[in-house]
């Protein structure tokens, strides 16, 4: 049987792709289902920020300006950050609570500042940081700029909001941050939510440009069951706000289960309202493993 050269080349390309992904060879003439790209650059809501689909978090078990990432030691942590960038990650999630500000710029030395996005968070709760004082946001942001060694911050969040009334309780700090946004010191503003009530308030608050929210398919370390949280995230996303998913692999609970990790990745990607997958990677092997699971997730479920 003769086969045209163009048909042969097309079938060979699809076959090679399947081999790389460890899957079955598709039938000749039938392309594989479109899958997600972990490093695709996508808009974060209407913030104006373009970010990679996968983000590296730096606050695994973070408190008192320490985290699993900082506990790797400076050289290993900075090598991890550099490795993340080399692979295609363009969003780096920092926080005062984690103590990760000083590590990023040395790791990305020589990379133009415009080529990556810095997200960081302001901690306002009692405890959690070595000092008891909680200065106003303008003082804190000025310190952040020096610690990170940058002229501006892409995304600044109020960290770990839990009260349903946080927009009223934190209005003074929100107004200060809005002033910094007008000056160009900050490009976008938001919250990281740790209760369903706080998440619902974020959906209705015009000040919010983007939300960090805990989401996975089993409800592990979340603010409620998935069927409670997902509709709120859809509302947030429909309002044009960015959505950054956290605790995607159950705060490490799925670490030893391929089935659970695959299901978690597929669930978050297919919800249609989670822009960014934020994972606290502790090695480049973990980045590669997660990226492969993203690539192996078709955009539509089988059947």
C-alpha positions in Angstrom: 0.0 0.0 0.0 1.4 3.4 -1.0 1.2 6.3 1.4 1.7 10.0 0.5 4.8 11.6 1.9 2.7 14.3 3.7 0.5 11.7 5.4 3.6 9.7 6.4 5.3 12.7 8.0 2.1 13.6 9.8 1.6 10.1 11.2 5.2 9.9 12.2 5.0 13.2 14.1 1.9 12.1 16.1 3.6 8.7 16.8 6.7 10.4 18.1 4.7 12.6 20.4 2.9 9.6 21.8 6.2 7.8 22.4 7.6 10.9 24.2 4.6 11.0 26.5 4.7 7.2 27.1 1.3 6.7 25.5 -0.1 4.4 22.8 0.5 5.2 19.1 -2.6 6.9 17.7 -4.2 5.6 14.5 -2.8 7.1 11.3 -4.7 10.1 10.2 -6.2 10.8 13.7 -4.3 13.5 15.8 -4.2 13.1 19.6 -6.6 15.1 21.8 -5.2 18.6 22.6 -3.5 18.7 26.0 -2.5 21.4 28.4 1.0 23.1 28.2 2.5 23.7 31.7 4.5 26.6 30.5 1.9 28.3 28.3 1.8 32.1 28.9 -1.8 33.0 29.8 -3.5 36.2 31.1 -4.1 36.3 34.8 -7.7 37.5 34.7 -7.8 41.2 33.7 -4.8 42.2 35.7 -2.7 42.8 32.5 -0.2 40.2 33.8 0.9 37.3 31.5 2.0 34.3 33.5 3.0 30.7 33.0 0.3 28.2 33.7 2.5 26.6 36.4 3.9 28.8 39.1 6.5 27.8 41.7 5.4 28.5 45.3 8.1 29.0 48.0 6.2 28.6 51.2 5.8 24.9 51.9 5.3 24.7 55.7 6.3 28.3 55.9 6.3 30.5 59.0 8.7 32.9 60.9 10.4 33.7 57.5 11.3 30.1 56.9 9.9 27.4 54.6 10.9 24.0 53.2 12.4 25.9 50.3 14.6 28.2 52.4 15.6 25.2 54.5 17.2 23.7 51.4 20.0 26.2 51.9 20.8 29.2 49.7 22.6 27.4 47.0 20.1 24.6 46.5 17.1 26.9 46.7 18.5 29.4 44.2 19.4 26.5 41.9 15.8 25.4 42.2 14.5 28.8 41.2 16.9 29.0 38.3 15.9 25.5 37.2 12.2 26.6 37.3 12.9 29.5 35.0 15.0 27.4 32.6 12.0 25.0 32.3 9.6 27.8 31.5 8.1 28.9 34.8 7.6 32.6 34.7 5.7 33.3 38.0 7.4 33.1 41.4 5.2 33.2 44.5 7.0 34.7 47.5 5.8 36.0 50.9 7.1 37.8 53.9 6.0 34.9 56.0 8.2 32.5 54.0 11.4 34.6 54.1 12.0 34.0 50.4 12.4 37.6 49.1 16.2 37.7 49.1 16.7 34.5 47.0 14.9 35.2 43.7 17.0 37.9 42.1 20.4 36.2 42.6 18.9 33.0 41.2 17.7 34.9 38.1 20.7 37.1 37.6 20.9 38.3 34.0 17.2 37.7 33.3 15.4 40.9 32.3 12.9 41.9 35.0 10.1 42.1 32.5 10.5 38.4 31.7 9.0 37.1 35.0 6.3 37.9 37.4 6.7 38.3 41.2 3.9 37.6 43.5 4.3 38.3 47.2 2.1 38.6 50.3 1.7 40.9 53.3 1.2 39.2 56.7 -1.0 41.2 59.1 -1.9 38.6 61.8 -0.5 38.3 65.3 2.4 35.8 65.4 3.9 34.2 62.3 6.7 36.7 62.0 9.6 37.3 64.4 8.6 40.9 65.2 5.3 41.8 66.8 4.8 45.1 65.0 2.6 45.2 61.8 3.5 48.5 60.0 1.2 50.0 57.4 1.4 48.5 53.9 3.5 51.4 52.4 6.2 50.7 54.9 6.1 47.0 54.3 6.1 47.3 50.5 9.1 49.6 50.7 11.0 46.9 52.6 9.9 44.2 50.2 11.3 46.2 47.3 14.7 46.4 49.0 14.7 42.7 50.1 13.8 41.5 46.6 15.9 44.2 44.8 13.3 45.3 42.4 11.6 48.6 41.4 8.1 47.2 41.3 6.0 44.2 42.4 3.7 42.5 39.9 1.1 41.1 42.4 0.8 41.9 46.1 -1.7 40.0 48.2 -3.1 40.4 51.7 -2.0 37.0 53.1 -4.4 34.4 54.6 -7.6 36.4 55.0 -10.3 34.4 56.8 -12.9 36.9 58.0 -16.1 37.5 55.9 -15.6 41.1 56.8 -12.0 41.4 55.7 -12.8 44.2 53.1 -14.0 46.4 55.9 -11.4 45.4 58.4 -8.5 45.8 56.1 -9.8 48.8 54.1 -7.0 51.2 55.4 -4.3 48.8 54.0 -6.3 48.3 50.8 -6.4 52.0 50.2 -2.7 52.4 50.8 -2.0 49.6 48.4 -4.3 51.1 45.8 -2.2 54.3 46.0 1.0 52.3 45.3 -0.8 50.7 42.4 -1.6 54.1 41.0 2.0 55.1 41.3 3.1 51.9 39.4 5.0 50.4 42.4 2.5 47.5 42.3 0.8 46.2 39.1 -2.1 44.2 40.6 -3.6 43.5 44.0 -5.5 40.7 45.7 -5.9 38.2 48.6 -5.0 34.7 49.5 -8.1 33.2 51.1 -8.3 30.6 53.9 -12.0 30.4 54.5 -15.1 30.0 52.2 -16.5 33.2 53.7 -13.4 35.2 52.8 -13.4 33.7 49.3 -17.0 34.7 48.8 -16.2 38.3 50.0 -13.3 38.4 47.5 -15.7 37.5 44.7 -17.8 40.6 45.5 -15.0 43.0 46.2 -14.0 45.3 43.3 -10.6 46.1 44.9 -9.5 42.5 44.2 -7.6 41.8 41.0 -6.6 38.3 41.7 -7.2 35.6 44.3 -5.1 32.7 45.6 -7.4 29.9 46.6 -7.1 26.4 47.8 -8.6 23.9 45.4 -8.3 20.1 44.7 -10.6 17.2 44.0 -10.8 15.7 47.5 -11.1 18.9 49.6 -7.8 18.3 51.4 -6.6 21.4 53.2 -9.3 23.4 51.5 -11.9 26.0 52.7 -14.8 23.7 52.0 -15.8 20.7 49.9 -14.9 21.1 46.2 -18.6 21.4 45.3 -18.7 24.5 47.6 -15.5 26.1 46.5 -15.6 25.6 42.8 -18.7 27.7 42.2 -17.2 30.6 44.1 -14.0 30.3 42.0 -16.1 30.3 38.8 -17.8 33.5 40.0 -14.5 35.1 40.7 -13.1 34.1 37.3 -16.3 35.3 35.5 -15.8 38.7 37.2 -12.5 39.0 35.4 -10.3 38.4 38.5 -7.3 36.1 38.3 -7.5 32.7 40.1 -4.3 31.1 41.3 -4.9 27.6 42.7 -3.1 26.4 45.8 -2.9 23.1 47.7 -3.5 21.4 44.3 -1.9 18.1 45.5 -3.5 18.3 48.9 -0.5 19.9 50.7 1.6 16.9 49.8 -1.0 14.3 50.7 -1.1 12.9 47.2 2.7 12.7 47.1 2.9 8.9 46.9 -0.1 8.3 44.6 0.1 8.7 40.9 -3.7 8.2 40.6 -4.4 11.0 43.1 -1.9 13.4 41.5 -3.2 12.8 38.0 -6.8 13.3 39.2 -5.9 16.5 41.1 -4.1 18.0 38.1 -6.9 17.1 35.7 -9.6 18.5 38.1 -7.9 21.9 38.5 -7.1 22.2 34.8 -10.6 21.3 33.6 -12.5 23.5 36.0 -12.1 26.3 33.5 -11.7 28.9 36.2 -8.2 28.2 37.6 -5.6 30.3 35.7 -2.5 29.2 37.5 -1.3 26.1 39.2 0.8 27.1 42.2 2.9 24.3 43.6 5.6 24.4 46.3 8.2 22.4 44.5 11.2 21.4 46.4 13.3 19.9 43.6 13.5 20.2 39.8 12.5 16.5 39.6 9.2 17.5 41.2 8.7 20.3 38.6 9.4 17.8 35.7 7.0 15.3 37.2 4.2 17.8 37.6 4.8 19.3 34.1 4.5 15.8 32.6 1.2 15.3 34.3 -0.1 18.6 32.9 1.1 17.6 29.4 -0.6 14.2 29.7 -4.0 15.9 30.6 -6.3 16.2 27.6 -8.4 19.4 27.6 -11.5 17.3 27.4 -12.1 14.1 29.5 -12.2 10.8 27.6 -15.7 9.6 26.7 
